[in-house]
Amino acid sequence: MDPELVVQIVNFRTRDVLGPCLDGVLADLDDVGIPHRVLVLENGSGDDLSDLVAARGDRVELLVGARNLGFGGGHNRLAAAARSPWLCCVNPDVTIPRPGVLRGLLRHGADPRVVAVGPLLRTEDGAPQRWDHGELRGVRAAVARGAGHSHWRTRSRPVPAAWVSGAFLLLRRSAFDAVGGFDEGFFLYKEEEDLCLRLRGRGGRIVYDPTVSAGHVGGVVARRDEHLDASLARFRAKHVPPLRGAACDWLFRNVTRRI
């Protein structure tokens, strides 16, 4: 039977956290109860994951890459390896303390306009993670997006979003394929912002649902300062006109962040 959902995990030197992630994902899939596949890509880091995969029987499939394709490149490779109406990108440093996350996200798929959904992500101490989504509405959100940044605020109910985190990102495959998947020019960081912007450009809706949550350690693979500047420069070159970007950047740094 063809899967209805494929869960994709890209590993790069994250063996130590991958086991708990897989166990949480499998328990969550049991809760949903639909045909599925779980694919793990060893993304050229040299980690031996064979025992982790073998310990979970035939429920997890392992692909091994010769080189590091980056976050988007790794997920593009996994997306090409299996077909399903939905795919879900999950970082190996994500934990699912209790089942119900995927069920909660998939319910939004009843609206055909919804093409991407993400949950509330929590830090190790249980606090909301401040980069799990970008706000779509409001003055501060508009100014931040105009500069290539994003605005975050606490939410308690599902809301339309500019983007949701690639650490736990449910995607409608037809929409993902229609925009060509992730832009592999982003090696790490802002690739989900770019993807969601392109999805919205075709009329798709992005939903942030804080009524379901998962844990996310963050920073396990690489520090933000290693790749963020290059990713921000690429994002601005693609989506932000220089004059508007300069004006919005000044407002973002000097006005809207203080109100």
Backbone as JSON, one array per atom type, in Angstrom:
{
  "sequence": "MDPELVVQIVNFRTRDVLGPCLDGVLADLDDVGIPHRVLVLENGSGDDLSDLVAARGDRVELLVGARNLGFGGGHNRLAAAARSPWLCCVNPDVTIPRPGVLRGLLRHGADPRVVAVGPLLRTEDGAPQRWDHGELRGVRAAVARGAGHSHWRTRSRPVPAAWVSGAFLLLRRSAFDAVGGFDEGFFLYKEEEDLCLRLRGRGGRIVYDPTVSAGHVGGVVARRDEHLDASLARFRAKHVPPLRGAACDWLFRNVTRRI",
  "N": [[0.84, -1.2, 0.0], [0.55, 2.2, -0.87], [2.2, 4.87, 0.86], [0.56, 7.32, 2.92], [1.83, 9.29, 4.21], [5.13, 10.45, 4.46], [7.8, 10.53, 6.61], [10.66, 12.44, 7.02], [14.05, 12.46, 7.86], [17.08, 14.08, 8.27], [20.33, 13.27, 8.88], [23.27, 14.56, 10.31], [26.01, 14.09, 11.88], [24.51, 13.58, 14.18], [23.91, 11.36, 15.6], [23.73, 10.78, 18.37], [21.34, 11.89, 19.25], [19.44, 10.89, 17.63], [18.15, 8.4, 18.09], [16.15, 8.71, 20.26], [14.55, 10.57, 18.89], [13.59, 9.06, 16.68], [12.09, 7.12, 18.06], [10.07, 8.66, 19.22], [8.84, 9.69, 16.9], [7.89, 7.3, 15.7], [6.05, 6.4, 17.62], [4.26, 8.48, 17.47], [3.34, 8.19, 14.86], [2.03, 5.73, 15.13], [-0.12, 6.59, 16.6], [-1.49, 8.13, 14.72], [-2.1, 6.27, 12.71], [-2.02, 5.72, 9.9], [-1.0, 4.62, 6.59], [2.51, 4.72, 6.18], [5.92, 5.87, 5.75], [9.21, 5.98, 7.09], [12.03, 7.74, 6.53], [15.52, 7.98, 6.71], [18.28, 9.97, 6.09], [21.69, 9.6, 5.99], [23.77, 12.09, 5.94], [26.35, 12.31, 4.67], [28.11, 12.51, 6.84], [29.51, 10.47, 7.99], [28.54, 9.05, 10.14], [27.68, 5.96, 11.59], [24.73, 4.5, 11.27], [23.47, 2.15, 11.17], [22.85, 0.27, 13.2], [21.0, 1.64, 14.78], [18.87, 1.91, 13.02], [18.35, -0.79, 12.37], [17.49, -1.74, 14.83], [14.92, -0.92, 14.96], [13.46, -2.49, 13.34], [11.65, -3.03, 10.34], [10.6, -0.54, 10.15], [11.94, 1.78, 9.72], [13.85, 3.29, 7.2], [17.05, 3.47, 5.75], [19.09, 5.75, 4.03], [22.21, 6.42, 2.53], [24.39, 9.02, 2.06], [27.07, 10.31, 0.03], [28.17, 12.79, 0.4], [27.77, 15.91, 2.15], [24.75, 17.35, 1.67], [23.54, 19.55, 2.66], [20.76, 21.07, 4.47], [18.33, 21.55, 2.95], [18.99, 20.27, 0.51], [19.35, 17.65, 1.39], [16.76, 16.98, 2.27], [15.39, 17.27, -0.13], [16.46, 15.13, -1.53], [15.46, 12.96, -0.05], [12.72, 13.38, -0.4], [12.46, 12.75, -3.05], [12.72, 10.05, -2.99], [10.46, 8.67, -2.25], [6.91, 8.48, -2.63], [4.04, 10.28, -1.65], [1.01, 11.8, -0.42], [1.54, 13.6, 1.59], [4.43, 14.97, 3.17], [6.81, 15.04, 5.8], [9.17, 16.95, 7.31], [11.53, 16.34, 9.76], [13.68, 17.29, 12.3], [16.61, 15.63, 13.6], [17.12, 16.3, 16.24], [14.74, 16.68, 17.44], [12.16, 16.03, 19.8], [9.34, 14.08, 20.75], [7.28, 14.25, 23.19], [4.77, 13.17, 23.8], [2.3, 11.31, 21.96], [0.37, 12.65, 19.19], [1.07, 14.92, 17.82], [1.48, 14.79, 14.96], [-1.1, 14.02, 14.22], [-2.52, 16.28, 15.04], [-1.44, 18.22, 13.31], [-2.05, 17.22, 10.75], [-4.8, 17.49, 10.58], [-5.3, 19.98, 9.61], [-4.99, 19.69, 6.94], [-7.42, 19.18, 5.78], [-8.38, 21.46, 4.67], [-7.92, 22.43, 1.47], [-6.35, 24.54, 0.71], [-4.34, 24.82, 2.52], [-0.94, 24.3, 2.76], [1.33, 23.92, 4.22], [2.29, 23.15, 7.55], [3.14, 23.77, 10.93], [4.2, 22.9, 14.29], [4.14, 24.25, 17.69], [7.35, 24.71, 18.96], [9.45, 23.67, 21.58], [12.0, 24.62, 23.89], [14.72, 22.99, 25.65], [14.15, 23.51, 28.31], [11.46, 23.77, 28.28], [10.34, 26.15, 27.42], [8.71, 28.25, 24.94], [10.1, 28.17, 21.7], [11.78, 30.73, 20.13], [12.12, 30.96, 17.4], [10.33, 29.42, 15.93], [8.37, 30.06, 14.12], [7.28, 32.58, 11.76], [5.61, 35.64, 12.0], [2.7, 36.61, 10.13], [0.95, 38.75, 9.94], [0.38, 42.23, 10.79], [2.1, 45.3, 11.74], [4.78, 45.2, 12.69], [5.5, 42.65, 11.81], [5.32, 42.99, 9.03], [7.29, 44.94, 8.55], [9.59, 43.59, 9.44], [9.67, 41.38, 7.63], [10.03, 42.83, 5.3], [12.68, 43.5, 5.51], [13.93, 41.15, 5.28], [13.94, 39.7, 7.58], [12.19, 38.27, 10.41], [9.22, 38.35, 12.43], [8.36, 37.31, 15.68], [5.89, 36.06, 17.89], [4.17, 35.09, 20.9], [1.73, 32.6, 20.59], [-1.53, 31.13, 21.04], [-3.47, 29.82, 19.69], [-4.21, 28.21, 16.51], [-2.83, 29.93, 13.71], [-2.58, 31.85, 10.63], [0.62, 31.91, 9.09], [3.77, 33.44, 8.15], [5.88, 31.74, 7.77], [6.89, 28.47, 8.9], [8.88, 26.5, 11.12], [11.52, 24.51, 9.75], [12.36, 22.46, 11.34], [10.29, 20.88, 12.2], [8.13, 20.18, 10.0], [5.31, 19.92, 8.21], [4.28, 19.12, 4.98], [2.32, 19.63, 2.06], [2.63, 17.51, -0.55], [2.11, 17.95, -3.32], [2.13, 20.72, -3.56], [4.71, 21.29, -2.65], [6.23, 20.01, -4.65], [5.41, 21.55, -6.81], [6.68, 24.0, -6.53], [9.27, 23.29, -6.8], [10.57, 22.21, -4.61], [12.97, 22.5, -1.9], [15.2, 25.28, -2.11], [18.36, 24.62, -2.95], [20.47, 26.3, -2.79], [20.52, 27.49, -0.36], [22.36, 26.49, 2.2], [22.13, 25.99, 4.93], [19.77, 27.19, 7.2], [17.15, 29.55, 6.85], [16.06, 28.33, 4.63], [13.53, 27.21, 4.91], [12.0, 29.48, 5.25], [12.27, 30.68, 2.75], [11.1, 28.64, 1.16], [8.44, 28.6, 2.19], [7.64, 31.19, 1.55], [7.62, 31.06, -1.25], [5.66, 29.11, -1.57], [3.43, 30.49, -0.55], [3.32, 32.43, -2.46], [2.11, 31.15, -4.55], [-0.44, 30.99, -3.74], [-0.83, 29.33, -1.56], [-1.52, 28.39, 1.86], [0.05, 28.86, 4.97], [0.23, 27.4, 8.12], [0.55, 27.92, 11.56], [0.46, 25.99, 14.37], [0.05, 26.14, 17.62], [-1.25, 24.55, 19.43], [-0.4, 22.01, 19.47], [2.71, 20.46, 20.29], [6.3, 20.06, 20.17], [9.52, 19.0, 21.33], [12.64, 20.7, 20.84], [16.0, 20.72, 20.48], [17.98, 22.27, 19.08], [20.66, 23.84, 17.3], [22.35, 21.63, 17.24], [23.55, 20.54, 14.98], [24.98, 22.66, 13.71], [26.39, 25.87, 14.54], [24.5, 28.92, 14.55], [25.89, 31.14, 13.54], [27.61, 30.15, 11.67], [26.44, 29.76, 9.17], [24.34, 31.52, 8.84], [24.63, 34.24, 8.0], [25.34, 34.05, 5.26], [23.07, 32.76, 4.3], [21.07, 34.64, 4.88], [21.9, 36.71, 3.2], [21.49, 35.53, 0.68], [18.73, 35.13, 0.77], [17.78, 37.77, 0.9], [18.74, 38.72, -1.56], [17.16, 37.27, -3.31], [14.52, 37.98, -2.63], [14.14, 40.58, -1.57], [13.91, 43.85, -2.46], [16.59, 46.18, -2.82], [16.41, 48.98, -1.87], [13.97, 49.06, -0.46], [14.57, 47.08, 1.38], [16.7, 48.22, 2.84], [15.42, 50.41, 4.06], [13.42, 49.13, 5.57], [15.02, 47.55, 7.17], [16.31, 49.45, 8.78], [14.07, 50.49, 10.15], [13.25, 48.16, 11.44], [15.37, 47.61, 13.18], [15.55, 49.92, 14.71], [13.08, 50.99, 15.43], [10.57, 49.34, 15.34], [11.21, 47.13, 16.95], [11.19, 48.16, 19.44], [8.68, 48.78, 20.23]],
  "CA": [[0.0, 0.0, 0.0], [1.33, 3.43, -0.91], [2.07, 5.63, 2.1], [-0.1, 8.61, 2.92], [2.75, 10.23, 4.83], [6.54, 10.08, 4.59], [8.56, 11.35, 7.55], [12.04, 12.54, 6.54], [15.02, 12.93, 8.85], [18.43, 14.21, 7.72], [21.34, 13.16, 9.93], [24.66, 14.97, 10.1], [26.67, 14.04, 13.19], [23.46, 13.7, 15.2], [23.58, 10.0, 16.04], [23.42, 10.73, 19.79], [19.97, 12.31, 19.52], [18.54, 10.32, 16.62], [17.34, 7.31, 18.62], [14.93, 9.23, 20.88], [13.72, 11.19, 17.86], [12.9, 8.0, 15.95], [11.09, 6.49, 18.92], [8.95, 9.58, 19.32], [8.15, 9.73, 15.61], [7.18, 6.05, 15.49], [4.89, 6.4, 18.51], [3.3, 9.46, 16.93], [2.74, 7.56, 13.68], [1.08, 4.74, 15.62], [-1.31, 7.33, 17.01], [-2.21, 8.56, 13.52], [-2.66, 5.05, 12.15], [-2.15, 5.74, 8.44], [0.19, 4.07, 5.93], [3.59, 5.69, 6.26], [7.31, 5.45, 5.69], [10.17, 6.85, 7.77], [13.3, 7.7, 5.81], [16.64, 8.69, 7.32], [19.45, 10.16, 5.23], [22.98, 9.9, 6.6], [24.1, 13.13, 4.97], [27.78, 12.45, 4.42], [28.9, 12.84, 8.03], [30.26, 9.3, 8.4], [27.9, 8.34, 11.25], [27.15, 4.62, 11.33], [23.38, 4.48, 11.83], [22.87, 0.86, 10.83], [22.27, -0.4, 14.37], [19.82, 2.38, 15.18], [17.8, 1.58, 12.09], [18.03, -2.21, 12.51], [16.8, -1.95, 16.1], [13.5, -0.56, 14.8], [12.9, -3.4, 12.36], [11.45, -2.51, 8.99], [9.82, 0.69, 10.24], [12.79, 2.9, 9.35], [14.72, 2.99, 6.07], [18.27, 4.29, 5.77], [19.83, 6.09, 2.82], [23.53, 6.93, 2.89], [24.94, 9.93, 1.06], [28.53, 10.4, 0.01], [28.6, 14.13, 0.8], [26.77, 16.71, 2.84], [23.95, 18.12, 0.73], [22.85, 20.62, 3.35], [19.42, 20.73, 4.95], [17.37, 21.47, 1.86], [19.4, 19.25, -0.43], [19.08, 16.35, 1.99], [15.32, 16.72, 2.24], [15.0, 17.06, -1.52], [16.81, 13.75, -1.91], [14.51, 12.05, 0.59], [11.41, 13.56, -1.03], [12.48, 12.06, -4.35], [12.85, 8.61, -2.79], [9.17, 8.07, -1.92], [5.76, 9.28, -3.0], [2.95, 10.32, -0.68], [0.36, 13.11, -0.47], [2.15, 14.47, 2.6], [5.75, 14.65, 3.69], [7.08, 15.79, 7.02], [10.58, 17.1, 7.67], [11.73, 16.34, 11.21], [15.09, 17.31, 12.68], [16.98, 14.56, 14.52], [17.16, 16.79, 17.61], [13.36, 16.89, 17.89], [11.57, 14.99, 20.64], [7.88, 14.12, 20.83], [7.03, 13.67, 24.51], [3.54, 12.37, 23.79], [1.7, 11.26, 20.63], [-0.69, 13.6, 18.87], [1.56, 16.06, 17.04], [1.15, 14.62, 13.55], [-2.56, 14.05, 14.1], [-2.94, 17.68, 15.13], [-1.05, 18.96, 12.11], [-2.73, 16.69, 9.57], [-6.19, 17.91, 10.52], [-5.38, 21.2, 8.8], [-5.0, 19.3, 5.54], [-8.79, 19.14, 5.26], [-8.49, 22.67, 3.86], [-6.96, 22.22, 0.38], [-5.48, 25.71, 0.55], [-3.23, 24.7, 3.47], [0.13, 23.55, 2.12], [2.4, 23.67, 5.18], [1.86, 23.33, 8.93], [4.18, 23.5, 11.92], [3.76, 22.98, 15.69], [4.96, 24.96, 18.66], [8.57, 24.03, 19.37], [9.86, 24.06, 22.92], [13.4, 24.42, 24.24], [14.93, 21.92, 26.63], [13.52, 23.86, 29.59], [10.01, 23.83, 28.09], [9.89, 27.46, 26.95], [8.51, 28.34, 23.5], [11.31, 28.51, 20.95], [11.42, 31.99, 19.51], [12.23, 30.97, 15.94], [9.56, 28.3, 15.36], [7.51, 30.56, 13.05], [7.32, 34.01, 11.51], [4.27, 36.21, 11.93], [2.27, 37.06, 8.82], [0.15, 39.97, 9.99], [0.78, 43.27, 11.72], [3.11, 46.25, 11.27], [6.12, 44.7, 12.97], [5.75, 41.52, 10.92], [5.53, 43.51, 7.67], [8.59, 45.61, 8.51], [10.62, 42.56, 9.55], [9.75, 40.66, 6.35], [10.59, 43.74, 4.29], [14.13, 43.54, 5.67], [14.44, 39.78, 5.2], [13.9, 39.1, 8.91], [10.84, 37.83, 10.76], [8.73, 38.75, 13.75], [7.79, 36.19, 16.42], [5.15, 36.37, 19.11], [3.5, 33.94, 21.49], [0.38, 32.32, 20.1], [-2.19, 30.03, 21.76], [-4.38, 29.16, 18.76], [-3.67, 28.16, 15.14], [-2.9, 31.2, 12.98], [-1.78, 31.92, 9.41], [2.0, 32.32, 9.35], [4.63, 33.66, 6.99], [6.65, 30.5, 7.64], [7.04, 27.65, 10.09], [10.24, 25.96, 11.19], [11.85, 23.27, 9.08], [12.66, 21.41, 12.31], [9.11, 20.0, 12.2], [7.41, 20.87, 8.93], [4.43, 19.07, 7.41], [4.12, 19.74, 3.67], [1.53, 18.98, 1.03], [3.63, 17.19, -1.56], [1.83, 18.54, -4.62], [2.58, 22.11, -3.5], [6.16, 21.22, -2.54], [6.76, 19.7, -5.98], [5.07, 22.62, -7.76], [7.67, 25.09, -6.42], [10.61, 22.75, -6.98], [11.19, 21.81, -3.35], [13.86, 23.46, -1.24], [16.28, 25.88, -2.87], [19.59, 24.07, -2.38], [21.43, 27.38, -2.6], [20.58, 27.7, 1.09], [22.96, 25.29, 2.77], [21.52, 25.82, 6.25], [19.04, 28.35, 7.68], [16.26, 30.35, 6.01], [15.5, 27.6, 3.51], [12.1, 27.04, 5.1], [11.38, 30.78, 5.0], [12.22, 30.8, 1.29], [10.11, 27.7, 0.65], [7.1, 29.04, 2.54], [7.32, 32.39, 0.77], [7.26, 30.62, -2.6], [4.37, 28.44, -1.47], [2.41, 31.53, -0.41], [3.24, 33.12, -3.74], [1.21, 30.39, -5.41], [-1.76, 30.96, -3.12], [-0.9, 28.39, -0.46], [-1.6, 28.9, 3.22], [0.94, 28.29, 5.97], [-0.44, 27.45, 9.42], [1.3, 27.63, 12.79], [-0.5, 25.45, 15.33], [0.68, 25.97, 18.93], [-2.01, 23.64, 20.3], [0.42, 20.8, 19.55], [4.09, 20.91, 20.47], [7.39, 19.09, 20.21], [10.76, 19.56, 21.84], [13.69, 20.91, 19.85], [17.23, 21.16, 21.13], [18.5, 23.37, 18.29], [22.09, 24.07, 17.3], [23.11, 20.39, 17.36], [24.33, 20.3, 13.77], [25.91, 23.76, 13.46], [26.03, 27.14, 15.15], [23.82, 29.81, 13.61], [26.79, 32.09, 12.91], [28.4, 29.5, 10.62], [25.78, 29.79, 7.87], [23.19, 32.42, 8.8], [24.9, 35.44, 7.21], [25.26, 33.71, 3.84], [21.68, 32.46, 3.98], [20.34, 35.9, 4.88], [22.27, 37.44, 1.98], [20.81, 34.9, -0.45], [17.29, 35.4, 0.9], [17.55, 39.16, 0.5], [18.98, 38.86, -3.0], [16.03, 36.67, -4.02], [13.17, 38.43, -2.29], [14.06, 41.9, -0.96], [14.49, 44.95, -3.23], [17.6, 46.83, -1.96], [15.98, 50.2, -1.19], [12.97, 48.69, 0.53], [15.25, 46.32, 2.42], [17.47, 49.13, 3.69], [14.48, 51.18, 4.87], [12.78, 48.24, 6.54], [16.04, 47.11, 8.13], [16.48, 50.55, 9.74], [12.87, 50.51, 11.0], [13.24, 46.94, 12.25], [16.39, 47.68, 14.23], [15.51, 51.14, 15.5], [11.74, 51.42, 15.81], [9.54, 48.33, 15.63], [11.62, 46.22, 18.02], [11.07, 48.86, 20.71], [7.28, 49.08, 20.51]],
  "C": [[0.88, 1.25, 0.0], [1.14, 4.22, 0.38], [1.27, 6.91, 1.9], [0.83, 9.7, 3.44], [4.15, 9.65, 4.84], [7.19, 11.06, 5.56], [10.03, 11.28, 7.16], [12.94, 13.12, 7.63], [16.4, 12.94, 8.2], [19.42, 14.24, 8.88], [22.67, 13.72, 9.47], [25.3, 15.11, 11.48], [25.66, 14.21, 14.33], [23.03, 12.32, 15.71], [23.12, 9.97, 17.5], [21.97, 11.09, 20.11], [18.95, 11.63, 18.6], [17.64, 9.23, 17.19], [16.06, 7.78, 19.3], [13.99, 9.89, 19.89], [12.91, 10.12, 17.12], [11.81, 7.36, 16.8], [9.86, 7.38, 19.07], [8.14, 9.65, 18.04], [7.33, 8.47, 15.4], [5.94, 5.96, 16.38], [3.82, 7.35, 18.01], [2.6, 8.9, 15.69], [1.75, 6.47, 14.08], [-0.23, 5.41, 16.03], [-2.15, 7.74, 15.81], [-2.86, 7.37, 12.83], [-2.91, 5.08, 10.66], [-0.91, 5.1, 7.83], [1.29, 5.12, 5.85], [4.94, 5.03, 5.98], [8.14, 6.46, 6.48], [11.51, 6.67, 7.09], [14.34, 8.54, 6.54], [17.77, 8.77, 6.31], [20.67, 10.44, 6.09], [23.68, 10.81, 5.59], [25.6, 13.38, 4.87], [28.62, 12.75, 5.63], [29.76, 11.68, 8.49], [29.68, 8.57, 9.59], [27.43, 6.96, 10.78], [25.8, 4.51, 12.04], [22.72, 3.11, 11.67], [22.22, 0.18, 12.03], [21.01, 0.3, 14.85], [18.62, 2.02, 14.31], [17.37, 0.13, 12.27], [17.23, -2.48, 13.78], [15.31, -1.64, 16.01], [12.85, -1.34, 13.66], [12.78, -2.76, 10.99], [10.7, -1.19, 8.99], [10.62, 1.92, 9.82], [13.72, 2.46, 8.24], [15.88, 3.97, 6.05], [18.81, 4.48, 4.37], [21.14, 6.71, 3.26], [24.07, 7.77, 1.75], [26.44, 10.03, 1.16], [29.03, 11.76, 0.48], [27.43, 14.87, 1.44], [26.04, 17.6, 1.85], [23.32, 19.35, 1.37], [21.45, 20.19, 3.74], [18.44, 20.55, 3.79], [17.71, 20.4, 0.85], [19.13, 17.85, 0.1], [17.6, 16.01, 1.96], [14.8, 16.57, 0.82], [15.31, 15.63, -1.96], [15.82, 12.76, -1.3], [13.13, 12.16, -0.06], [11.33, 12.84, -2.36], [12.48, 10.54, -4.21], [11.53, 7.92, -2.5], [8.06, 9.02, -2.3], [4.7, 9.18, -1.91], [2.28, 11.69, -0.8], [0.97, 14.12, 0.5], [3.56, 14.0, 2.91], [6.0, 15.55, 4.9], [8.57, 15.78, 7.31], [10.69, 17.19, 9.19], [13.22, 16.35, 11.49], [15.41, 16.18, 13.65], [17.06, 15.0, 15.98], [15.77, 17.18, 18.12], [12.92, 15.73, 18.77], [10.06, 15.19, 20.66], [7.49, 13.46, 22.15], [5.79, 12.8, 24.58], [2.95, 12.4, 22.39], [0.61, 12.32, 20.45], [-0.25, 14.76, 18.03], [1.16, 15.93, 15.57], [-0.36, 14.63, 13.33], [-3.06, 15.49, 14.12], [-2.6, 18.48, 13.9], [-1.84, 18.51, 10.89], [-4.18, 17.14, 9.47], [-6.36, 19.17, 9.68], [-5.41, 20.89, 7.31], [-6.39, 19.17, 4.95], [-9.09, 20.38, 4.43], [-7.47, 22.56, 2.72], [-6.03, 23.39, 0.14], [-4.26, 25.65, 1.47], [-2.16, 23.79, 2.88], [1.29, 23.26, 3.06], [1.9, 23.99, 6.58], [3.03, 23.01, 9.85], [3.65, 23.65, 13.32], [4.58, 24.0, 16.47], [6.17, 24.1, 18.98], [9.0, 24.56, 20.73], [11.34, 23.76, 23.12], [13.5, 23.33, 25.29], [14.31, 22.23, 27.98], [12.01, 24.07, 29.47], [9.48, 25.15, 27.59], [9.64, 27.43, 25.44], [9.79, 28.8, 22.8], [11.01, 29.69, 20.02], [11.64, 32.04, 17.99], [11.46, 29.79, 15.32], [8.57, 28.75, 14.29], [7.78, 32.04, 12.87], [5.9, 34.52, 11.35], [3.96, 36.74, 10.52], [1.63, 38.43, 8.85], [0.68, 40.95, 11.02], [1.94, 44.1, 11.18], [4.51, 45.7, 11.49], [6.48, 43.52, 12.08], [6.07, 42.0, 9.5], [6.9, 44.17, 7.54], [9.71, 44.57, 8.56], [10.78, 41.8, 8.24], [10.33, 41.53, 5.26], [12.09, 43.85, 4.35], [14.76, 42.15, 5.54], [14.52, 39.08, 6.54], [12.5, 38.54, 9.15], [10.51, 38.28, 12.16], [8.05, 37.56, 14.39], [6.99, 36.74, 17.58], [4.49, 35.1, 19.61], [2.09, 33.82, 20.93], [-0.2, 31.14, 20.89], [-3.16, 29.27, 20.87], [-3.75, 29.12, 17.37], [-3.88, 29.48, 14.41], [-2.17, 31.05, 11.64], [-0.39, 32.45, 9.74], [2.72, 32.62, 8.05], [5.45, 32.41, 6.7], [6.61, 29.76, 8.96], [8.36, 26.89, 9.99], [10.38, 24.64, 10.44], [12.22, 22.15, 10.03], [11.52, 20.42, 12.44], [8.11, 20.63, 11.24], [6.63, 19.87, 8.09], [4.1, 19.8, 6.12], [3.2, 18.93, 2.78], [2.44, 18.75, -0.17], [3.36, 17.88, -2.9], [2.3, 19.99, -4.66], [4.1, 22.18, -3.44], [6.79, 20.97, -3.92], [6.54, 20.86, -6.96], [6.06, 23.78, -7.7], [9.1, 24.59, -6.53], [11.32, 22.36, -5.71], [12.04, 22.91, -2.74], [14.87, 24.0, -2.24], [17.6, 25.44, -2.23], [20.73, 25.09, -2.32], [21.53, 27.83, -1.16], [21.14, 26.42, 1.7], [22.34, 24.95, 4.12], [21.0, 27.17, 6.71], [18.36, 29.11, 6.54], [15.7, 29.61, 4.8], [14.0, 27.37, 3.67], [11.36, 28.35, 4.91], [11.23, 31.01, 3.49], [11.15, 29.89, 0.7], [8.7, 28.19, 0.95], [6.7, 30.3, 1.79], [6.91, 32.0, -0.64], [5.93, 29.88, -2.61], [3.24, 29.46, -1.35], [2.24, 32.3, -1.71], [2.34, 32.43, -4.74], [-0.18, 30.23, -4.79], [-1.9, 30.0, -1.96], [-0.95, 29.07, 0.89], [-0.66, 28.12, 4.13], [0.27, 28.45, 7.33], [0.55, 27.09, 10.53], [0.29, 27.19, 13.84], [0.16, 25.19, 16.67], [-0.11, 25.1, 19.89], [-1.35, 22.27, 20.37], [1.88, 21.23, 19.6], [5.05, 19.73, 20.47], [8.61, 19.79, 20.8], [11.79, 19.7, 20.73], [14.92, 21.47, 20.54], [17.79, 22.37, 20.4], [20.0, 23.5, 18.41], [22.94, 22.82, 17.41], [24.03, 20.21, 16.17], [25.37, 21.39, 13.55], [25.44, 25.0, 14.19], [25.41, 28.05, 14.1], [24.8, 30.72, 12.87], [27.65, 31.46, 11.82], [27.77, 29.69, 9.25], [24.74, 30.89, 7.74], [23.44, 33.65, 7.92], [24.77, 35.16, 5.71], [23.82, 33.43, 3.43], [20.83, 33.72, 3.95], [20.64, 36.7, 3.62], [21.56, 36.85, 0.77], [19.31, 35.2, -0.42], [16.98, 36.83, 0.45], [17.74, 39.36, -1.0], [17.8, 38.32, -3.81], [14.73, 37.46, -3.84], [13.05, 39.88, -1.82], [14.7, 42.94, -1.86], [15.42, 45.78, -2.34], [17.1, 48.05, -1.2], [14.94, 49.9, -0.13], [13.63, 47.96, 1.7], [16.0, 47.22, 3.38], [16.54, 49.92, 4.61], [13.85, 50.32, 5.95], [13.78, 47.76, 7.59], [16.26, 48.19, 9.18], [15.29, 50.6, 10.7], [12.86, 49.32, 11.95], [14.19, 47.07, 13.43], [16.19, 48.86, 15.18], [14.14, 51.54, 16.0], [10.86, 50.26, 16.25], [9.95, 47.38, 16.74], [11.48, 46.85, 19.39], [9.62, 49.14, 21.1], [6.5, 47.8, 20.73]]
}
